[in-house]
Amino acid sequence: MPPRLNCSARSSVGRALQRTTTSSTRVPALIVQNATRAASRQYATAVPPVPLAGLRLPDDYIPPTQPPSARRPELRKAQLLRSYTAMLRSTPLMLFFQHNNLTAVEWAAVRREMRAALAQLPPPVAGPDGTVPVDITSKIELQVLRTRMFNVACKVVDYFHPEAQAEKSNAYTHDLSKTAYESIKTATIDESSPYAQINPLITGPIAAVNFPSVSPAHLAAVLKVLAPSPPAYPAPPRKKNPGYYDPIAQSGFHKLILVGGRIEGSAFDHDGVKWVGSIEGGIDGLRAQLVSLLQNAGLGLTTALEGHGKGLWLALEGRRTQLEEESSGGKQAGEPAENETNV
């Protein structure tokens, strides 16, 4: 460490007064002595005691025994954990692929073909109220994950609740705090929790495709390029997209395996991801299917209730007709007997 400099108030005032003596007007020595004596005087002031519970270091405090890291910010573990937790909280749709030693050139080819497939999608159409949805094509990214840090981030997102820790005094509530560490350390893993469902998928080298919103059309376009499976998700034709069949791109595609996805906080396997991508019309199509299902359910219930009522009415009407016929037949049979008696 560099040597400390003596910066007392007495010496600083003395040096300042000595500099002023070099001017044209000389300052008497008595004034200098009185100034130095006044600067050296110290008076005690009453300071209210500060409670220990209120003592807290600032969030940007850097301890002198642990200087800032020399790594790039995007490669630091603290920054990775923060970025992963933010991504999990703000990304409703994620696809997980297991990769096997892809080179930088292969990664570039895979990202190029994925962007080309997404660029062929039509732009969003304005709704009935005139608002145009946001185009998420340029926001879809393919990112290589660090599996252990991502595993910890998933546990922090599921088992650490900052609002529950805010009542404690002198407790930090960010994702890197000791409170978050104790929360995930003492947490009991439930088999039905999102972390328990997604944990088997993030084993080994993993890459993720992040979607800022749930869009079955964009999901289907990505699956056709990264994990084609005809007839539902055929690969792009050679004539329409010759770059897809480039040897470097094909080598990269063969090293990617779709293992599952995370949609709205729930884990989906290979078949579940394909089902979401097969929804026609996207969210609007899913809403139309829901409305049709509710209408058909109401129509079926109405038909069933009307059928029982109609059947009861027909039975009663048939019985009434039968009784009328029997009564009219008895009258007709009694009239000839009465005529014979009169004769």
C-alpha positions as CSV (number, residue, x, y, z in Angstrom):
1,M,0.0,0.0,0.0
2,P,1.3,3.6,-0.6
3,P,2.4,5.5,2.5
4,R,-0.2,7.6,4.1
5,L,0.1,11.4,3.9
6,N,-0.2,13.6,6.9
7,C,-3.2,15.8,6.2
8,S,-4.0,17.3,9.7
9,A,-5.9,20.5,9.9
10,R,-3.0,22.3,11.7
11,S,-0.4,21.5,9.1
12,S,-2.8,22.4,6.2
13,V,-3.7,25.7,7.7
14,G,0.0,26.5,8.4
15,R,1.0,25.7,4.8
16,A,-1.8,27.8,3.5
17,L,-0.7,30.8,5.6
18,Q,2.9,30.3,4.6
19,R,2.0,30.5,1.0
20,T,0.3,33.8,1.6
21,T,3.4,35.2,3.2
22,T,5.2,35.0,-0.1
23,S,2.9,37.7,-1.6
24,S,3.7,41.4,-1.6
25,T,1.9,42.0,1.7
26,R,3.5,40.3,4.6
27,V,1.3,38.8,7.3
28,P,2.4,39.3,10.8
29,A,3.7,36.2,12.6
30,L,1.3,36.8,15.5
31,I,-1.7,36.2,13.1
32,V,-0.1,32.9,11.9
33,Q,0.4,31.7,15.4
34,N,-3.2,32.5,16.5
35,A,-4.6,30.8,13.4
36,T,-2.6,27.6,14.0
37,R,-3.7,27.6,17.7
38,A,-7.3,28.1,16.7
39,A,-7.1,25.2,14.2
40,S,-5.6,22.9,16.8
41,R,-8.4,23.5,19.2
42,Q,-11.1,20.7,19.4
43,Y,-14.4,20.8,21.1
44,A,-16.5,17.9,22.2
45,T,-20.1,17.7,20.8
46,A,-23.0,15.6,22.0
47,V,-23.9,13.0,19.3
48,P,-27.0,10.8,19.8
49,P,-26.2,7.1,20.0
50,V,-26.9,5.1,16.8
51,P,-28.6,1.7,17.4
52,L,-26.7,-1.3,16.2
53,A,-29.7,-2.5,14.2
54,G,-29.5,0.6,12.1
55,L,-25.9,0.2,11.1
56,R,-25.6,-1.0,7.5
57,L,-22.9,-0.7,4.9
58,P,-23.8,0.8,1.5
59,D,-24.6,-1.6,-1.3
60,D,-21.6,-0.5,-3.3
61,Y,-19.1,-0.9,-0.4
62,I,-15.9,-2.6,-1.4
63,P,-13.8,-4.0,1.5
64,P,-10.1,-3.1,1.5
65,T,-9.1,-6.7,1.9
66,Q,-11.0,-7.8,-1.3
67,P,-10.4,-5.5,-4.2
68,P,-12.6,-5.5,-7.3
69,S,-12.1,-8.4,-9.7
70,A,-10.0,-8.0,-12.8
71,R,-12.3,-10.3,-14.8
72,R,-14.7,-8.9,-17.4
73,P,-18.1,-8.2,-15.9
74,E,-19.9,-10.7,-18.0
75,L,-17.6,-13.5,-16.8
76,R,-17.8,-12.9,-13.1
77,K,-19.8,-15.3,-11.1
78,A,-21.7,-12.6,-9.3
79,Q,-22.7,-11.0,-12.6
80,L,-23.6,-14.3,-14.1
81,L,-25.9,-15.2,-11.1
82,R,-27.6,-11.8,-11.4
83,S,-28.1,-12.1,-15.1
84,Y,-29.5,-15.7,-14.8
85,T,-32.0,-14.8,-12.1
86,A,-33.1,-11.7,-14.1
87,M,-33.5,-13.9,-17.2
88,L,-35.5,-16.5,-15.3
89,R,-37.8,-13.9,-13.9
90,S,-38.4,-12.0,-17.2
91,T,-38.3,-14.8,-19.8
92,P,-41.6,-16.8,-20.1
93,L,-40.3,-19.3,-22.7
94,M,-36.9,-21.0,-22.8
95,L,-35.7,-23.9,-24.8
96,F,-32.8,-26.1,-23.5
97,F,-30.4,-27.8,-25.9
98,Q,-27.5,-30.0,-25.0
99,H,-24.4,-29.1,-27.1
100,N,-21.3,-31.2,-27.7
101,N,-18.1,-29.2,-28.4
102,L,-19.3,-26.8,-30.9
103,T,-16.6,-24.5,-32.4
104,A,-17.0,-20.7,-32.7
105,V,-17.6,-21.0,-36.4
106,E,-20.3,-23.6,-35.9
107,W,-22.0,-21.4,-33.2
108,A,-22.0,-18.5,-35.7
109,A,-23.5,-20.7,-38.4
110,V,-26.3,-21.9,-36.1
111,R,-27.2,-18.4,-35.0
112,R,-27.1,-17.2,-38.6
113,E,-29.6,-19.8,-39.7
114,M,-31.8,-19.3,-36.7
115,R,-32.0,-15.5,-37.4
116,A,-32.7,-16.3,-41.1
117,A,-35.6,-18.6,-40.2
118,L,-37.1,-16.0,-37.8
119,A,-36.8,-13.2,-40.4
120,Q,-39.1,-15.1,-42.8
121,L,-42.0,-14.9,-40.3
122,P,-44.7,-12.3,-41.2
123,P,-44.8,-9.1,-39.1
124,P,-47.4,-8.9,-36.4
125,V,-50.9,-7.8,-37.4
126,A,-52.7,-4.9,-35.7
127,G,-55.5,-6.0,-33.3
128,P,-59.1,-4.9,-33.3
129,D,-58.3,-1.8,-31.2
130,G,-55.6,-0.7,-33.6
131,T,-52.6,-1.6,-31.5
132,V,-49.7,-3.4,-33.1
133,P,-48.0,-6.1,-31.0
134,V,-44.3,-5.9,-30.5
135,D,-42.2,-7.8,-32.9
136,I,-40.0,-10.2,-30.8
137,T,-38.0,-11.5,-33.8
138,S,-34.8,-9.5,-33.0
139,K,-35.1,-10.3,-29.3
140,I,-34.8,-14.1,-29.5
141,E,-31.2,-15.1,-28.6
142,L,-29.2,-18.3,-28.3
143,Q,-27.1,-18.3,-25.2
144,V,-24.6,-20.8,-23.8
145,L,-25.2,-21.4,-20.1
146,R,-22.9,-22.2,-17.2
147,T,-24.8,-25.1,-15.8
148,R,-23.8,-24.9,-12.1
149,M,-24.5,-21.1,-11.9
150,F,-27.8,-21.6,-13.7
151,N,-28.8,-24.3,-11.3
152,V,-28.1,-22.0,-8.3
153,A,-30.1,-19.2,-10.1
154,C,-33.1,-21.5,-10.5
155,K,-33.0,-22.4,-6.9
156,V,-32.7,-18.7,-5.9
157,V,-35.7,-17.8,-8.1
158,D,-37.9,-20.5,-6.7
159,Y,-37.0,-20.5,-3.0
160,F,-35.8,-17.0,-2.1
161,H,-38.5,-14.5,-1.5
162,P,-37.1,-11.0,-0.8
163,E,-40.5,-9.6,0.4
164,A,-40.5,-12.1,3.2
165,Q,-37.0,-11.0,4.4
166,A,-37.7,-7.3,4.2
167,E,-39.1,-7.2,7.7
168,K,-35.8,-8.4,9.2
169,S,-33.5,-5.6,10.4
170,N,-30.1,-5.3,8.8
171,A,-30.9,-7.9,6.1
172,Y,-30.0,-7.6,2.5
173,T,-32.6,-8.8,0.0
174,H,-30.6,-9.0,-3.3
175,D,-29.7,-12.3,-5.0
176,L,-26.1,-12.3,-3.8
177,S,-26.8,-11.7,-0.1
178,K,-26.3,-14.0,2.8
179,T,-30.0,-14.1,3.3
180,A,-30.5,-15.6,-0.2
181,Y,-27.8,-18.2,0.5
182,E,-29.3,-19.3,3.7
183,S,-32.8,-19.5,2.1
184,I,-31.7,-21.8,-0.7
185,K,-29.5,-23.8,1.7
186,T,-32.3,-24.6,4.2
187,A,-35.0,-25.0,1.5
188,T,-36.8,-28.3,1.2
189,I,-36.9,-29.5,-2.4
190,D,-40.5,-30.4,-3.4
191,E,-40.8,-32.9,-6.2
192,S,-43.7,-30.9,-7.7
193,S,-41.8,-27.5,-7.6
194,P,-40.5,-25.9,-10.9
195,Y,-36.9,-26.4,-9.7
196,A,-37.3,-30.1,-9.2
197,Q,-38.9,-30.5,-12.6
198,I,-36.3,-28.4,-14.5
199,N,-33.2,-29.7,-12.6
200,P,-32.9,-33.0,-14.6
201,L,-32.9,-31.0,-17.9
202,I,-29.9,-28.8,-17.0
203,T,-27.3,-31.5,-16.8
204,G,-24.1,-31.2,-18.8
205,P,-23.3,-28.5,-21.4
206,I,-26.5,-26.6,-22.0
207,A,-27.5,-23.8,-24.3
208,A,-30.8,-21.9,-24.1
209,V,-32.9,-20.1,-26.6
210,N,-34.7,-17.2,-24.9
211,F,-38.1,-15.9,-26.0
212,P,-39.3,-12.6,-24.5
213,S,-42.9,-13.8,-24.9
214,V,-44.8,-17.0,-25.6
215,S,-45.2,-17.2,-29.4
216,P,-46.0,-20.6,-30.9
217,A,-45.1,-19.3,-34.4
218,H,-41.6,-18.2,-33.4
219,L,-41.2,-21.4,-31.4
220,A,-42.1,-23.5,-34.4
221,A,-39.6,-21.6,-36.6
222,V,-36.8,-22.2,-34.2
223,L,-37.7,-25.9,-33.9
224,K,-37.7,-26.4,-37.6
225,V,-34.1,-25.2,-37.7
226,L,-32.5,-26.5,-34.5
227,A,-34.6,-29.7,-34.0
228,P,-36.5,-30.6,-37.1
229,S,-38.9,-33.5,-36.9
230,P,-41.1,-34.1,-39.9
231,P,-43.9,-34.0,-40.7
232,A,-44.8,-31.4,-38.0
233,Y,-41.5,-29.5,-38.1
234,P,-39.8,-30.2,-41.4
235,A,-36.3,-28.7,-42.1
236,P,-36.1,-25.8,-44.5
237,P,-35.9,-26.8,-48.2
238,R,-32.5,-26.6,-49.9
239,K,-33.7,-24.4,-52.7
240,K,-35.3,-21.8,-50.3
241,N,-32.5,-21.8,-47.8
242,P,-29.2,-23.2,-49.1
243,G,-27.2,-21.9,-46.2
244,Y,-28.9,-24.4,-43.9
245,Y,-27.2,-27.3,-45.7
246,D,-23.7,-25.8,-45.4
247,P,-21.3,-28.4,-44.0
248,I,-20.3,-26.2,-41.0
249,A,-23.9,-25.4,-40.2
250,Q,-25.0,-29.1,-40.5
251,S,-22.1,-30.1,-38.2
252,G,-23.3,-27.6,-35.6
253,F,-27.0,-28.8,-35.9
254,H,-26.0,-32.4,-35.4
255,K,-24.3,-31.5,-32.1
256,L,-27.5,-29.9,-30.6
257,I,-30.1,-32.1,-28.9
258,L,-33.4,-30.6,-27.6
259,V,-33.9,-31.8,-24.0
260,G,-36.9,-29.7,-23.0
261,G,-38.1,-26.2,-22.1
262,R,-39.4,-23.9,-19.5
263,I,-42.7,-22.2,-20.3
264,E,-44.4,-19.9,-17.9
265,G,-42.5,-21.3,-14.9
266,S,-43.3,-25.0,-15.7
267,A,-41.0,-27.6,-17.2
268,F,-41.9,-29.2,-20.5
269,D,-40.3,-32.3,-22.1
270,H,-39.6,-32.7,-25.8
271,D,-43.2,-33.6,-26.7
272,G,-44.7,-30.8,-24.6
273,V,-42.5,-28.2,-26.4
274,K,-43.7,-29.5,-29.7
275,W,-47.3,-29.3,-28.6
276,V,-46.9,-25.7,-27.7
277,G,-45.3,-25.0,-31.1
278,S,-48.2,-26.7,-32.9
279,I,-50.8,-24.3,-31.6
280,E,-52.2,-22.6,-34.8
281,G,-52.6,-18.8,-34.6
282,G,-50.4,-18.4,-31.5
283,I,-52.1,-17.0,-28.4
284,D,-55.1,-15.8,-30.5
285,G,-55.6,-19.2,-31.8
286,L,-55.4,-20.7,-28.3
287,R,-58.0,-18.2,-27.1
288,A,-60.2,-19.1,-30.0
289,Q,-59.9,-22.8,-29.1
290,L,-60.8,-22.0,-25.5
291,V,-63.8,-20.0,-26.6
292,S,-65.0,-22.8,-28.9
293,L,-64.5,-25.3,-26.2
294,L,-66.6,-23.3,-23.7
295,Q,-69.3,-22.7,-26.3
296,N,-69.5,-26.4,-27.2
297,A,-69.6,-27.3,-23.5
298,G,-72.5,-24.9,-23.0
299,L,-74.3,-26.2,-26.1
300,G,-73.8,-29.8,-25.0
301,L,-75.1,-29.0,-21.5
302,T,-78.1,-27.2,-23.0
303,T,-78.9,-30.1,-25.4
304,A,-78.6,-32.6,-22.6
305,L,-81.0,-30.7,-20.3
306,E,-83.4,-30.1,-23.2
307,G,-83.2,-33.7,-24.2
308,H,-84.3,-34.9,-20.7
309,G,-87.2,-32.4,-20.6
310,K,-88.2,-33.2,-24.1
311,G,-88.2,-36.9,-23.4
312,L,-90.4,-36.4,-20.3
313,W,-92.8,-34.2,-22.3
314,L,-93.1,-36.8,-25.0
315,A,-93.7,-39.6,-22.5
316,L,-96.5,-37.6,-20.8
317,E,-98.0,-36.6,-24.1
318,G,-98.0,-40.1,-25.3
319,R,-99.7,-41.3,-22.1
320,R,-102.3,-38.6,-22.4
321,T,-103.1,-39.6,-26.0
322,Q,-103.4,-43.2,-25.0
323,L,-105.8,-42.4,-22.2
324,E,-107.9,-40.3,-24.5
325,E,-108.1,-43.0,-27.0
326,E,-109.1,-45.6,-24.4
327,S,-111.8,-43.3,-23.0
328,S,-113.1,-42.5,-26.5
329,G,-113.1,-46.2,-27.4
330,G,-115.1,-47.2,-24.3
331,K,-117.7,-44.6,-25.1
332,Q,-118.1,-45.9,-28.6
333,A,-118.5,-49.4,-27.4
334,G,-121.2,-48.4,-24.8
335,E,-123.4,-46.6,-27.3
336,P,-124.5,-49.7,-29.3
337,A,-125.4,-51.5,-26.1
338,E,-127.7,-48.8,-25.0
339,N,-129.4,-48.7,-28.4
340,E,-130.1,-52.5,-28.3
341,T,-131.7,-52.1,-24.8
342,N,-134.0,-49.4,-26.0
343,V,-135.2,-51.4,-29.0
